[in-house]
Amino acid sequence: RKEVEQDPGPFNVPEGATVAFNCTYSNSASQSFFWYRQDCRKEPKLLMSVYSSGNEDGRFTAQLNRASQYISLLIRDSKLSDSATYLCVVNENNFNKFYFGSGTKLNVKP
Amino acid sequence: EAQVTQNPRYLITVTGKKLTVTCSQNMNHEYMSWYRQDPGLGLRQIYYSMNVEVTDKGDVPEGYKVSRKEKRNFPLILESPSPNQTSLYFCATSGGRAGNYGYTFGSGTRLTVV
């Protein structure tokens, strides 16, 4: 069983749509959670950390549900430039031990 | 400008020919790590280093070596590359406890072993 699982997509949405991705993790002792964005053939870049109380950064909202062991990312008012693969990342007890999901591909169309 | 620099960006080599992928950072970060990315498998950690002369295995260390003689450099060594090491490789660094701050990645090295 994978440590972190994501729906690979692709999610094809029109500009202006709201889209949400979920990600589940297997280790209940996981400590830190992140969303990364990766453009085609480029390096992953940190989009946002995910805090227990949920957090927002502009059009992006991240939520954590420890009881059900999943995190989510909500993107409002999608832009063409949001087209990318979104990686869910979970950190376990060892502060240097990260597990990456395989990513969810988002295509925002005009 | 804060940077994580990997070289080369692209490399095609033959089975068994030793190679080194370099990674250098100018942010004085303590934590450095190597990942490989394969379709459907996501990013998997090869090795990591918490400081100079301190390295440890990640999830897929077989066939790889690393060294951390200076804080800024963390080369990845393939002593005898094989075709199953064809992959996209990323070096990553973090200035604090990586669990709190996440990583900054280099631009990647696309390796093909024939």
Backbone of each chain as ProteinMPNN parsed JSONL, in Angstrom:
{"seq_chain_A": "RKEVEQDPGPFNVPEGATVAFNCTYSNSASQSFFWYRQDCRKEPKLLMSVYSSGNEDGRFTAQLNRASQYISLLIRDSKLSDSATYLCVVNENNFNKFYFGSGTKLNVKP", "coords_chain_A": {"N_chain_A": [[0.849, -1.195, 0.0], [0.533, 2.21, -0.843], [2.143, 5.006, 0.718], [1.11, 7.538, 0.402], [-1.679, 8.555, -1.354], [-3.124, 9.644, -4.371], [-5.659, 10.819, -6.593], [-4.956, 10.428, -9.927], [-6.06, 11.952, -11.961], [-6.612, 13.127, -15.341], [-7.94, 16.289, -14.211], [-10.144, 18.136, -15.907], [-11.045, 21.351, -16.344], [-13.062, 24.32, -16.81], [-11.943, 27.722, -17.215], [-12.254, 29.757, -14.339], [-13.654, 27.966, -12.844], [-14.256, 26.085, -9.804], [-12.199, 23.803, -8.199], [-11.38, 20.741, -6.575], [-8.971, 18.75, -4.884], [-8.239, 15.648, -3.387], [-6.252, 13.84, -1.016], [-4.987, 10.936, 0.396], [-3.413, 9.555, 3.298], [-1.374, 7.033, 4.832], [-0.119, 6.688, 7.297], [-0.904, 7.291, 10.517], [0.597, 8.714, 12.289], [1.753, 10.79, 10.994], [3.254, 13.987, 10.562], [3.588, 16.522, 9.266], [2.291, 18.384, 6.496], [1.966, 19.034, 3.038], [1.302, 20.854, 0.009], [2.54, 20.643, -3.23], [3.382, 22.121, -6.356], [3.847, 21.074, -9.658], [5.128, 21.811, -12.729], [5.143, 20.722, -16.164], [7.87, 18.656, -16.714], [9.429, 20.124, -15.006], [10.865, 21.21, -11.823], [9.374, 20.308, -8.653], [7.501, 22.73, -6.826], [7.011, 24.39, -3.766], [3.744, 24.886, -2.823], [1.9, 25.329, -0.725], [1.887, 24.944, 2.845], [0.045, 22.717, 4.958], [-2.113, 23.232, 7.513], [-3.397, 22.223, 10.72], [-5.744, 23.547, 11.358], [-6.643, 24.306, 8.961], [-5.957, 26.347, 6.111], [-5.537, 29.297, 4.119], [-4.556, 30.717, 1.028], [-4.812, 33.226, -0.871], [-6.478, 32.278, -3.733], [-6.364, 29.663, -3.038], [-7.102, 26.974, -0.877], [-6.306, 24.954, 1.815], [-6.939, 21.925, 3.536], [-6.929, 19.805, 6.415], [-7.696, 16.615, 7.534], [-7.389, 14.816, 10.155], [-8.602, 12.662, 11.41], [-9.748, 11.147, 9.384], [-7.587, 10.883, 7.835], [-6.816, 12.451, 5.552], [-5.884, 15.011, 3.223], [-6.778, 18.07, 1.657], [-7.049, 20.145, -1.267], [-8.287, 23.123, -2.404], [-9.105, 24.973, -5.191], [-10.098, 28.05, -6.182], [-11.857, 29.963, -8.689], [-10.39, 29.212, -11.092], [-7.43, 29.6, -13.047], [-5.863, 29.757, -16.287], [-3.172, 29.484, -15.906], [-3.0, 27.867, -13.711], [-2.854, 25.306, -14.525], [-1.267, 22.318, -14.091], [0.598, 19.763, -12.35], [-0.377, 18.602, -9.223], [1.106, 17.888, -6.223], [0.781, 15.923, -3.4], [2.186, 15.924, -0.206], [3.617, 14.284, 2.508], [4.925, 14.288, 5.753], [6.638, 12.236, 8.006], [7.376, 10.926, 11.293], [10.165, 11.081, 11.443], [11.981, 13.857, 10.787], [13.105, 14.251, 8.374], [11.877, 12.667, 6.567], [10.016, 12.352, 3.891], [7.031, 11.67, 2.119], [5.809, 11.419, -1.097], [2.905, 11.942, -3.026], [1.729, 10.591, -6.179], [0.747, 12.577, -7.706], [-1.749, 14.861, -8.986], [-3.172, 15.696, -11.968], [-4.02, 18.778, -13.353], [-5.928, 20.41, -15.754], [-6.683, 23.468, -16.967], [-8.998, 24.982, -18.953], [-9.688, 27.322, -21.63]], "CA_chain_A": [[0.0, 0.0, 0.0], [1.32, 3.423, -0.91], [2.039, 5.884, 1.879], [0.288, 8.693, 0.031], [-2.405, 8.241, -2.585], [-3.859, 10.727, -5.007], [-6.303, 10.555, -7.871], [-4.045, 11.009, -10.915], [-6.749, 12.829, -12.892], [-6.612, 14.585, -15.212], [-9.128, 17.085, -13.979], [-10.263, 19.138, -16.973], [-12.051, 22.306, -15.88], [-13.018, 25.61, -17.516], [-11.493, 28.883, -16.44], [-13.238, 30.281, -13.404], [-14.258, 26.89, -12.055], [-13.661, 25.677, -8.53], [-11.809, 22.391, -8.278], [-10.816, 20.246, -5.316], [-8.247, 17.49, -4.914], [-8.002, 15.005, -2.108], [-5.075, 12.992, -0.921], [-5.045, 10.17, 1.632], [-2.117, 9.067, 3.771], [-1.59, 5.79, 5.562], [0.471, 6.697, 8.625], [-1.622, 8.222, 11.387], [1.566, 9.516, 13.047], [2.323, 11.823, 10.117], [3.355, 15.239, 11.303], [3.484, 17.75, 8.464], [1.616, 18.132, 5.229], [2.235, 20.113, 2.078], [0.957, 20.734, -1.405], [3.519, 21.162, -4.175], [2.941, 22.222, -7.734], [4.916, 20.718, -10.592], [4.856, 22.011, -14.148], [5.68, 19.637, -16.982], [9.325, 18.535, -16.845], [10.102, 21.07, -14.119], [10.961, 20.769, -10.448], [8.242, 20.659, -7.786], [7.652, 23.96, -6.037], [6.105, 24.414, -2.629], [2.565, 25.727, -2.996], [1.51, 25.739, 0.617], [1.816, 23.972, 3.915], [-1.324, 22.45, 5.38], [-2.171, 23.295, 8.965], [-4.517, 21.474, 11.297], [-6.959, 24.362, 11.371], [-6.932, 24.727, 7.596], [-5.34, 27.629, 5.793], [-5.9, 29.853, 2.832], [-3.578, 31.616, 0.418], [-5.466, 33.722, -2.077], [-7.517, 31.392, -4.267], [-6.067, 28.288, -2.628], [-7.427, 26.618, 0.499], [-5.883, 23.6, 2.171], [-7.585, 21.389, 4.742], [-6.397, 18.554, 6.936], [-8.624, 15.839, 8.352], [-6.55, 13.766, 10.763], [-9.412, 11.488, 11.761], [-9.92, 10.353, 8.17], [-6.263, 10.812, 7.209], [-6.699, 12.999, 4.21], [-5.747, 16.456, 3.062], [-7.444, 18.531, 0.437], [-6.669, 21.441, -1.839], [-9.383, 23.727, -3.15], [-8.686, 26.12, -6.018], [-11.255, 28.823, -6.653], [-11.632, 30.853, -9.834], [-9.22, 28.637, -11.777], [-6.79, 30.331, -14.136], [-5.117, 28.905, -17.215], [-1.84, 29.276, -15.326], [-3.066, 26.851, -12.659], [-2.64, 23.998, -15.14], [-0.02, 21.736, -13.564], [0.359, 18.591, -11.515], [-0.333, 18.978, -7.81], [1.645, 16.786, -5.434], [0.506, 15.884, -1.969], [3.415, 15.502, 0.46], [3.395, 13.998, 3.927], [6.158, 14.068, 6.499], [6.38, 11.381, 9.157], [8.046, 11.305, 12.537], [11.522, 11.489, 11.104], [11.741, 15.142, 10.155], [13.622, 14.302, 7.021], [11.253, 11.588, 5.82], [8.858, 12.806, 3.156], [6.41, 10.791, 1.135], [5.13, 12.181, -2.134], [1.93, 11.298, -3.877], [2.106, 10.571, -7.593], [0.312, 13.825, -8.318], [-3.025, 15.011, -9.685], [-2.983, 16.631, -13.087], [-5.106, 19.732, -13.591], [-5.926, 21.172, -17.01], [-7.686, 24.533, -16.984], [-9.198, 25.303, -20.371], [-10.375, 28.614, -21.855]], "C_chain_A": [[0.88, 1.239, 0.0], [1.091, 4.273, 0.324], [1.078, 7.036, 1.613], [-0.377, 8.377, -1.299], [-3.197, 9.447, -3.068], [-4.54, 10.208, -6.256], [-5.435, 11.197, -8.95], [-4.705, 11.993, -11.867], [-6.609, 12.297, -14.312], [-7.98, 15.158, -14.891], [-9.13, 18.162, -15.059], [-11.386, 20.095, -16.595], [-11.962, 23.577, -16.701], [-12.451, 26.689, -16.604], [-12.614, 29.36, -15.541], [-13.878, 29.222, -12.525], [-13.551, 26.745, -10.709], [-13.375, 24.184, -8.603], [-11.16, 21.985, -6.961], [-10.122, 18.913, -5.53], [-8.162, 16.947, -3.495], [-6.77, 14.121, -2.178], [-5.205, 12.241, 0.401], [-3.65, 9.684, 2.003], [-2.345, 7.928, 4.744], [-1.092, 5.829, 7.008], [-0.184, 7.748, 9.511], [-0.686, 9.096, 12.214], [2.197, 10.619, 12.208], [2.201, 13.181, 10.769], [3.063, 16.486, 10.473], [2.969, 17.399, 7.082], [1.8, 19.34, 4.312], [1.547, 19.807, 0.762], [2.075, 21.386, -2.221], [2.869, 21.216, -5.55], [4.131, 21.859, -8.618], [4.435, 20.944, -12.023], [5.607, 20.96, -14.949], [7.202, 19.734, -17.104], [10.096, 19.545, -15.985], [10.164, 20.499, -12.696], [9.69, 21.099, -9.673], [8.541, 21.944, -7.015], [6.596, 23.984, -4.955], [4.965, 25.388, -2.892], [2.113, 26.254, -1.641], [1.643, 24.59, 1.593], [0.347, 23.799, 4.279], [-1.342, 22.38, 6.897], [-3.452, 22.642, 9.469], [-5.832, 22.237, 11.213], [-7.395, 24.751, 9.965], [-6.311, 26.085, 7.333], [-5.617, 27.999, 4.343], [-4.778, 30.746, 2.333], [-4.178, 32.075, -0.897], [-6.585, 32.793, -2.516], [-7.385, 29.942, -3.799], [-6.405, 28.079, -1.152], [-7.023, 25.172, 0.737], [-6.556, 23.189, 3.471], [-6.919, 20.075, 5.124], [-7.474, 17.886, 7.776], [-7.848, 14.657, 8.92], [-7.353, 12.499, 11.046], [-9.558, 10.56, 10.554], [-8.626, 10.239, 7.362], [-6.297, 11.255, 5.755], [-6.478, 14.501, 4.287], [-6.374, 16.834, 1.732], [-6.875, 19.876, 0.009], [-7.824, 21.919, -2.69], [-8.833, 24.936, -3.916], [-9.949, 26.802, -6.538], [-10.866, 29.656, -7.859], [-10.39, 30.431, -10.623], [-8.748, 29.517, -12.927], [-6.085, 29.329, -15.062], [-3.762, 28.542, -16.621], [-1.837, 28.286, -14.167], [-2.856, 25.447, -13.215], [-1.268, 23.471, -14.74], [-0.395, 20.413, -12.908], [0.559, 19.0, -10.07], [0.034, 17.745, -6.98], [1.293, 16.962, -3.969], [1.745, 15.313, -1.278], [3.172, 15.381, 1.957], [4.735, 13.716, 4.589], [5.857, 13.271, 7.76], [7.243, 11.797, 10.338], [9.472, 11.771, 12.332], [11.438, 12.768, 10.293], [12.296, 15.229, 8.751], [12.964, 13.273, 6.11], [9.96, 12.09, 5.191], [8.326, 11.703, 2.269], [5.585, 11.654, 0.18], [4.053, 11.338, -2.786], [2.393, 11.361, -5.326], [1.618, 11.797, -8.345], [-1.048, 13.728, -8.98], [-2.857, 16.073, -10.749], [-4.231, 17.484, -13.279], [-4.888, 20.432, -14.922], [-7.048, 22.199, -16.921], [-7.793, 25.029, -18.423], [-9.967, 26.61, -20.535], [-11.867, 28.401, -22.057]], "O_chain_A": [[1.854, 1.317, 0.748], [0.006, 4.273, 0.907], [0.329, 7.453, 2.497], [0.288, 7.978, -2.255], [-3.839, 10.158, -2.295], [-4.06, 9.274, -6.898], [-5.196, 12.404, -8.897], [-4.018, 12.784, -12.514], [-6.493, 11.083, -14.476], [-9.018, 14.601, -15.245], [-8.228, 18.997, -15.117], [-12.549, 19.695, -16.531], [-10.899, 23.89, -17.239], [-12.483, 26.571, -15.379], [-13.781, 29.368, -15.933], [-14.573, 29.55, -11.563], [-12.429, 27.209, -10.509], [-14.226, 23.4, -9.024], [-10.479, 22.782, -6.317], [-10.613, 18.054, -6.261], [-8.03, 17.701, -2.531], [-6.319, 13.718, -3.25], [-5.503, 12.853, 1.427], [-2.814, 9.433, 1.135], [-3.383, 7.861, 5.403], [-1.588, 5.083, 7.853], [-0.036, 8.948, 9.28], [-1.114, 10.103, 12.778], [3.095, 11.314, 12.683], [1.211, 13.497, 11.427], [2.37, 17.396, 10.929], [3.171, 16.298, 6.57], [1.792, 20.491, 4.748], [1.25, 18.655, 0.446], [2.496, 22.511, -1.95], [1.943, 20.466, -5.858], [5.263, 22.274, -8.368], [3.457, 20.341, -12.465], [6.585, 20.382, -14.475], [7.744, 20.751, -17.537], [11.281, 19.786, -16.217], [9.592, 19.448, -12.409], [9.002, 22.067, -9.999], [9.675, 22.203, -6.612], [5.436, 23.645, -5.189], [5.194, 26.569, -3.152], [1.963, 27.46, -1.44], [1.528, 23.42, 1.225], [-0.488, 24.639, 3.945], [-0.653, 21.551, 7.492], [-4.445, 22.527, 8.751], [-6.896, 21.648, 11.022], [-8.398, 25.444, 9.791], [-6.16, 26.887, 8.254], [-5.885, 27.157, 3.486], [-4.13, 31.445, 3.112], [-4.064, 31.393, -1.916], [-7.528, 32.547, -1.764], [-8.215, 29.099, -4.138], [-6.049, 28.888, -0.296], [-7.36, 24.282, -0.044], [-6.722, 23.996, 4.386], [-6.417, 19.338, 4.276], [-8.091, 18.523, 8.63], [-7.671, 13.634, 8.257], [-6.831, 11.391, 10.931], [-9.5, 9.338, 10.69], [-8.588, 9.573, 6.327], [-5.867, 10.535, 4.854], [-6.83, 15.161, 5.264], [-6.482, 16.02, 0.815], [-6.309, 20.627, 0.803], [-8.286, 21.213, -3.587], [-8.179, 25.806, -3.34], [-10.757, 26.196, -7.242], [-9.701, 30.012, -8.035], [-9.456, 31.215, -10.792], [-9.543, 30.092, -13.669], [-5.761, 28.21, -14.664], [-3.268, 27.43, -16.81], [-0.768, 27.905, -13.689], [-2.697, 24.498, -12.447], [-0.243, 24.096, -15.013], [-1.556, 20.004, -12.915], [1.539, 19.662, -9.73], [-0.634, 16.713, -7.033], [1.492, 18.029, -3.387], [2.292, 14.309, -1.734], [2.593, 16.269, 2.583], [5.57, 12.993, 4.046], [4.926, 13.596, 8.497], [7.776, 12.906, 10.364], [9.93, 12.726, 12.961], [10.869, 12.76, 9.201], [11.997, 16.17, 8.016], [13.441, 13.033, 5.001], [8.941, 12.236, 5.867], [9.088, 10.898, 1.733], [4.785, 12.493, 0.594], [4.262, 10.157, -3.066], [3.328, 12.089, -5.661], [2.02, 12.035, -9.484], [-1.451, 12.673, -9.469], [-2.453, 17.202, -10.469], [-5.348, 16.973, -13.357], [-3.816, 20.975, -15.19], [-8.221, 21.841, -16.813], [-6.803, 25.441, -19.027], [-10.791, 26.966, -19.692], [-12.606, 29.365, -22.259]]}, "seq_chain_B": "EAQVTQNPRYLITVTGKKLTVTCSQNMNHEYMSWYRQDPGLGLRQIYYSMNVEVTDKGDVPEGYKVSRKEKRNFPLILESPSPNQTSLYFCATSGGRAGNYGYTFGSGTRLTVV", "coords_chain_B": {"N_chain_B": [[20.898, 35.422, -5.627], [18.855, 32.892, -4.289], [19.635, 29.545, -4.752], [19.397, 26.178, -5.984], [21.489, 24.158, -7.582], [21.78, 21.875, -10.125], [23.735, 19.606, -11.984], [24.575, 17.396, -14.688], [21.869, 18.791, -16.726], [20.727, 17.097, -18.555], [21.503, 13.751, -19.407], [22.86, 11.126, -21.192], [23.933, 7.889, -20.957], [25.999, 4.899, -20.925], [25.425, 1.525, -19.871], [27.04, 0.653, -16.88], [29.022, 2.616, -16.863], [30.561, 4.763, -14.798], [29.09, 7.573, -13.175], [28.552, 10.965, -12.069], [26.241, 13.079, -10.556], [25.941, 16.412, -9.905], [25.129, 18.544, -7.12], [24.518, 21.677, -5.859], [24.147, 24.193, -3.398], [23.374, 27.541, -2.439], [22.393, 28.534, -0.103], [23.132, 27.99, 2.414], [21.966, 25.797, 3.598], [21.235, 23.125, 5.84], [20.03, 20.615, 5.427], [19.915, 18.218, 2.926], [18.851, 16.384, 0.041], [18.292, 13.589, -2.154], [16.13, 12.713, -4.803], [14.299, 10.48, -6.914], [12.189, 10.512, -9.748], [9.593, 8.795, -11.165], [7.247, 7.778, -13.66], [3.984, 7.302, -12.432], [4.937, 6.432, -10.006], [5.712, 8.503, -8.461], [7.702, 10.767, -6.454], [10.608, 9.457, -5.055], [12.668, 8.937, -2.272], [16.18, 8.851, -2.324], [18.741, 9.199, -1.005], [19.632, 11.047, 1.93], [20.883, 13.937, 3.706], [21.789, 15.277, 6.773], [23.653, 16.986, 7.618], [27.077, 18.112, 7.225], [29.095, 15.369, 6.486], [27.19, 13.651, 7.445], [25.074, 11.297, 6.431], [22.302, 9.378, 5.132], [20.327, 6.494, 4.235], [17.591, 6.614, 1.968], [14.482, 5.602, 0.654], [15.037, 4.169, -1.666], [17.9, 3.324, -2.05], [19.623, 1.584, -3.374], [22.285, 0.986, -5.574], [23.234, 3.536, -5.647], [25.399, 6.148, -4.451], [26.378, 8.65, -2.076], [27.928, 11.713, -0.983], [28.917, 14.042, 1.553], [30.858, 16.332, 1.923], [31.185, 18.997, 2.114], [29.135, 21.711, 3.174], [27.631, 22.909, 1.143], [27.551, 21.199, -1.063], [26.316, 18.195, -2.532], [26.817, 15.532, -3.98], [25.542, 12.994, -6.204], [26.276, 9.7, -6.834], [26.606, 7.26, -9.291], [27.846, 4.268, -9.429], [27.903, 2.064, -11.148], [25.943, 2.351, -13.489], [22.639, 1.231, -14.404], [20.033, 0.268, -16.739], [17.59, 0.437, -15.325], [17.902, 2.609, -13.762], [17.347, 4.762, -15.2], [15.802, 7.779, -15.167], [14.177, 10.714, -13.736], [15.928, 12.94, -11.85], [16.048, 14.668, -8.766], [17.56, 17.083, -6.734], [17.216, 18.27, -3.424], [16.776, 20.801, -0.919], [16.698, 22.042, 2.478], [16.314, 24.631, 4.829], [15.619, 24.575, 7.466], [14.154, 22.495, 9.952], [13.185, 20.049, 7.926], [10.709, 18.931, 7.954], [9.093, 20.924, 8.851], [9.318, 23.013, 7.045], [9.421, 22.118, 4.45], [10.843, 21.426, 1.191], [13.251, 22.927, -1.084], [13.678, 22.524, -4.468], [16.141, 21.459, -6.883], [16.618, 21.982, -10.462], [16.477, 19.582, -11.751], [17.678, 16.479, -13.18], [17.757, 14.731, -16.062], [18.217, 11.493, -16.645], [19.343, 8.999, -18.8], [19.99, 5.652, -19.201], [21.552, 3.448, -21.282]], "CA_chain_B": [[19.635, 34.684, -5.741], [18.896, 31.56, -3.677], [19.588, 28.556, -5.824], [19.866, 24.806, -5.902], [21.975, 23.949, -8.942], [22.116, 20.503, -10.479], [24.365, 19.395, -13.288], [24.023, 18.073, -15.848], [20.408, 18.765, -16.842], [20.408, 15.902, -19.332], [22.659, 12.865, -19.557], [22.665, 9.784, -21.746], [25.161, 7.142, -20.717], [25.899, 3.461, -21.176], [25.445, 0.664, -18.687], [28.318, 0.382, -16.246], [29.966, 3.735, -16.883], [30.358, 5.567, -13.6], [28.758, 8.981, -13.391], [28.225, 11.775, -10.896], [25.355, 14.226, -10.738], [26.31, 17.344, -8.84], [24.11, 19.415, -6.559], [25.134, 22.718, -5.06], [23.185, 25.2, -2.929], [24.021, 28.743, -1.905], [21.509, 29.048, 0.942], [23.663, 27.54, 3.708], [21.018, 24.845, 4.164], [21.824, 21.921, 6.429], [19.405, 19.388, 4.951], [19.889, 17.994, 1.484], [18.282, 15.067, -0.253], [18.139, 13.212, -3.552], [14.93, 11.981, -5.153], [14.072, 10.138, -8.297], [10.771, 10.584, -10.087], [9.225, 7.891, -12.236], [5.797, 7.838, -13.912], [3.135, 6.433, -11.624], [5.548, 6.117, -8.705], [5.967, 9.731, -7.721], [9.072, 11.043, -6.027], [11.086, 8.542, -4.028], [13.914, 9.444, -1.716], [17.317, 7.956, -2.524], [19.592, 9.439, 0.15], [19.531, 12.391, 2.476], [21.987, 14.345, 4.565], [21.349, 16.28, 7.745], [24.73, 17.956, 7.774], [28.354, 17.648, 6.677], [29.53, 14.032, 6.909], [26.058, 12.887, 7.987], [24.175, 10.893, 5.355], [21.548, 8.174, 5.454], [19.579, 5.948, 3.118], [16.172, 6.841, 1.838], [13.683, 4.415, 0.338], [15.558, 3.44, -2.837], [19.319, 3.674, -2.133], [20.463, 0.596, -4.061], [22.911, 1.429, -6.811], [23.631, 4.938, -5.529], [26.216, 6.61, -3.335], [26.421, 10.102, -1.917], [28.897, 12.208, -0.013], [28.64, 15.422, 1.986], [32.132, 16.805, 2.478], [30.993, 20.421, 2.4], [27.719, 21.976, 3.378], [26.921, 23.354, -0.054], [27.54, 20.206, -2.149], [25.792, 16.859, -2.201], [26.784, 14.803, -5.256], [24.962, 11.65, -6.317], [27.204, 8.892, -7.612], [26.163, 5.96, -9.773], [29.118, 3.574, -9.701], [27.723, 1.192, -12.313], [24.539, 2.593, -13.836], [21.896, 0.231, -15.157], [18.864, 0.887, -17.379], [16.497, 0.73, -14.384], [18.179, 3.889, -13.118], [16.838, 5.811, -16.08], [14.806, 8.477, -14.357], [14.361, 12.144, -13.518], [16.494, 13.079, -10.516], [15.992, 15.991, -8.167], [18.2, 17.399, -5.473], [16.349, 19.163, -2.663], [17.402, 21.29, 0.308], [15.842, 22.753, 3.413], [17.116, 25.39, 5.776], [15.267, 24.294, 8.849], [13.672, 21.12, 10.022], [12.477, 19.933, 6.649], [9.321, 18.609, 8.224], [8.34, 22.151, 9.069], [9.408, 23.99, 5.974], [9.425, 21.575, 3.108], [12.083, 21.461, 0.438], [13.464, 23.639, -2.341], [14.245, 21.551, -5.398], [16.895, 21.847, -8.061], [15.863, 21.919, -11.72], [16.334, 18.204, -12.202], [18.612, 15.859, -14.132], [17.094, 13.624, -16.752], [19.252, 10.501, -16.937], [18.994, 7.823, -19.591], [21.057, 4.647, -19.23], [21.244, 2.515, -22.38]], "C_chain_B": [[19.814, 33.297, -5.135], [18.729, 30.501, -4.751], [20.007, 27.175, -5.356], [20.222, 24.422, -7.334], [22.391, 22.511, -9.152], [22.786, 20.493, -11.845], [24.741, 17.928, -13.469], [22.491, 18.074, -15.821], [19.954, 17.502, -17.581], [21.673, 15.063, -19.482], [22.195, 11.539, -20.125], [23.988, 9.055, -21.576], [24.928, 5.659, -20.996], [25.993, 2.695, -19.868], [26.868, 0.466, -18.189], [29.304, 1.524, -16.2], [29.661, 4.703, -15.74], [30.029, 7.017, -13.93], [28.432, 9.655, -12.061], [27.31, 12.903, -11.317], [25.624, 15.174, -9.577], [25.1, 18.153, -8.381], [24.807, 20.411, -5.647], [24.075, 23.731, -4.655], [23.928, 26.356, -2.27], [23.232, 29.342, -0.745], [21.976, 28.654, 2.342], [22.7, 26.568, 4.409], [21.736, 23.622, 4.708], [21.308, 20.648, 5.746], [19.415, 19.336, 3.438], [19.452, 16.57, 1.212], [18.255, 14.852, -1.753], [16.872, 12.39, -3.72], [15.008, 11.556, -6.613], [12.57, 10.134, -8.546], [10.518, 9.723, -11.312], [7.72, 7.915, -12.42], [5.031, 6.836, -13.069], [3.675, 6.118, -10.247], [5.807, 7.357, -7.87], [7.439, 9.907, -7.403], [9.457, 10.089, -4.914], [12.477, 8.979, -3.568], [15.023, 8.405, -1.855], [18.241, 8.013, -1.3], [19.282, 10.833, 0.679], [20.706, 12.66, 3.409], [21.508, 15.437, 5.499], [22.437, 17.305, 8.023], [25.995, 17.374, 7.166], [28.726, 16.318, 7.328], [28.415, 13.2, 7.558], [25.097, 12.564, 6.851], [23.439, 9.627, 5.772], [20.708, 7.769, 4.251], [18.132, 6.398, 3.17], [15.47, 5.529, 1.515], [14.264, 3.565, -0.782], [17.05, 3.711, -3.018], [20.173, 2.748, -2.993], [20.994, 1.132, -5.386], [23.398, 2.862, -6.784], [24.569, 5.126, -4.345], [26.124, 8.12, -3.263], [27.595, 10.442, -1.003], [28.525, 13.634, 0.356], [29.888, 15.92, 2.721], [32.075, 18.294, 2.81], [29.492, 20.654, 2.477], [26.995, 22.242, 2.07], [26.76, 22.265, -1.112], [27.08, 18.831, -1.682], [25.696, 16.061, -3.494], [26.157, 13.42, -5.136], [25.818, 10.853, -7.286], [26.542, 7.577, -7.998], [27.414, 5.221, -10.227], [29.027, 2.719, -10.971], [26.259, 1.295, -12.765], [23.925, 1.444, -14.634], [20.636, 0.888, -15.726], [17.721, 1.204, -16.411], [16.762, 1.987, -13.547], [17.885, 5.062, -14.044], [15.679, 6.488, -15.369], [15.074, 9.976, -14.393], [14.785, 12.325, -12.063], [16.419, 14.523, -10.039], [16.805, 16.021, -6.885], [17.285, 18.382, -4.749], [17.052, 19.588, -1.38], [16.36, 21.947, 1.203], [16.695, 23.417, 4.468], [16.796, 25.091, 7.217], [14.944, 22.834, 8.976], [12.745, 20.94, 8.815], [11.013, 19.61, 6.852], [8.469, 19.833, 8.441], [8.262, 23.02, 7.822], [9.351, 23.412, 4.581], [10.767, 21.795, 2.438], [12.049, 22.46, -0.702], [14.196, 22.681, -3.27], [15.138, 22.217, -6.433], [16.064, 21.589, -9.313], [15.755, 20.521, -12.31], [17.414, 17.778, -13.188], [17.896, 14.674, -14.755], [18.17, 12.675, -17.245], [18.663, 9.354, -17.734], [20.193, 6.899, -19.626], [20.685, 3.608, -20.286], [22.156, 1.28, -22.332]], "O_chain_B": [[20.792, 32.606, -5.423], [17.799, 30.554, -5.556], [20.843, 27.019, -4.467], [19.349, 24.368, -8.201], [23.251, 21.99, -8.441], [22.442, 21.271, -12.735], [25.177, 17.28, -12.517], [21.89, 17.418, -14.971], [18.919, 16.92, -17.257], [22.769, 15.595, -19.661], [21.266, 10.912, -19.615], [25.036, 9.544, -21.998], [23.807, 5.23, -21.265], [26.57, 3.169, -18.89], [27.778, 0.156, -18.958], [30.341, 1.405, -15.547], [28.627, 5.371, -15.732], [30.609, 7.61, -14.84], [28.087, 9.004, -11.076], [27.564, 13.596, -12.302], [25.544, 14.784, -8.412], [24.175, 18.411, -9.151], [25.588, 20.032, -4.774], [23.21, 24.09, -5.454], [24.965, 26.173, -1.633], [23.382, 30.524, -0.436], [21.306, 28.944, 3.334], [22.626, 26.522, 5.637], [22.71, 23.142, 4.128], [22.074, 19.712, 5.517], [18.988, 20.269, 2.759], [19.65, 15.671, 2.029], [18.201, 15.806, -2.53], [16.568, 11.505, -2.919], [15.685, 12.18, -7.43], [11.782, 9.794, -7.664], [11.146, 9.899, -12.356], [6.983, 8.056, -11.444], [5.39, 5.661, -13.004], [2.95, 5.591, -9.403], [6.096, 7.249, -6.678], [8.305, 9.276, -8.009], [8.719, 9.928, -3.942], [13.336, 9.338, -4.373], [14.831, 7.23, -1.543], [18.486, 6.998, -0.648], [18.741, 11.681, -0.032], [21.415, 11.749, 3.836], [20.892, 16.411, 5.064], [22.174, 18.364, 8.594], [25.979, 16.258, 6.647], [28.677, 16.165, 8.549], [28.686, 12.157, 8.154], [24.388, 13.443, 6.362], [23.891, 8.895, 6.652], [20.416, 8.579, 3.372], [17.532, 6.544, 4.235], [15.826, 4.475, 2.043], [14.01, 2.362, -0.84], [17.441, 4.273, -4.04], [21.317, 3.076, -3.31], [20.244, 1.662, -6.206], [23.92, 3.36, -7.782], [24.536, 4.369, -3.375], [25.832, 8.788, -4.255], [28.169, 9.575, -0.345], [27.897, 14.346, -0.428], [29.958, 15.926, 3.95], [32.811, 18.786, 3.665], [28.694, 19.899, 1.921], [25.846, 21.831, 1.912], [25.903, 22.397, -1.985], [27.415, 18.376, -0.588], [24.607, 15.924, -4.051], [26.239, 12.77, -4.093], [26.056, 11.277, -8.417], [25.991, 6.871, -7.154], [27.972, 5.517, -11.283], [29.968, 2.666, -11.762], [25.443, 0.426, -12.455], [24.596, 0.78, -15.425], [20.218, 1.943, -15.25], [16.959, 2.142, -16.648], [15.934, 2.376, -12.723], [18.145, 6.216, -13.703], [14.693, 5.842, -15.013], [16.045, 10.444, -14.987], [14.074, 11.905, -11.15], [16.684, 15.464, -10.788], [16.742, 15.106, -6.064], [16.653, 19.228, -5.382], [17.834, 18.823, -0.816], [15.29, 22.352, 0.749], [17.675, 22.846, 4.944], [17.619, 25.331, 8.1], [15.415, 22.018, 8.184], [11.694, 21.571, 8.701], [10.169, 19.966, 6.029], [7.256, 19.794, 8.24], [7.254, 23.684, 7.58], [9.242, 24.164, 3.612], [11.709, 22.292, 3.054], [10.988, 22.801, -1.223], [15.213, 22.097, -2.896], [14.93, 23.369, -6.813], [14.958, 21.053, -9.242], [15.015, 20.308, -13.27], [17.98, 18.59, -13.921], [17.485, 13.739, -14.067], [18.94, 13.005, -18.146], [17.617, 8.808, -17.384], [21.284, 7.301, -20.031], [19.636, 2.969, -20.198], [22.039, 0.393, -23.177]]}, "name": "protein", "num_of_chains": 2, "seq": "RKEVEQDPGPFNVPEGATVAFNCTYSNSASQSFFWYRQDCRKEPKLLMSVYSSGNEDGRFTAQLNRASQYISLLIRDSKLSDSATYLCVVNENNFNKFYFGSGTKLNVKPEAQVTQNPRYLITVTGKKLTVTCSQNMNHEYMSWYRQDPGLGLRQIYYSMNVEVTDKGDVPEGYKVSRKEKRNFPLILESPSPNQTSLYFCATSGGRAGNYGYTFGSGTRLTVV"}
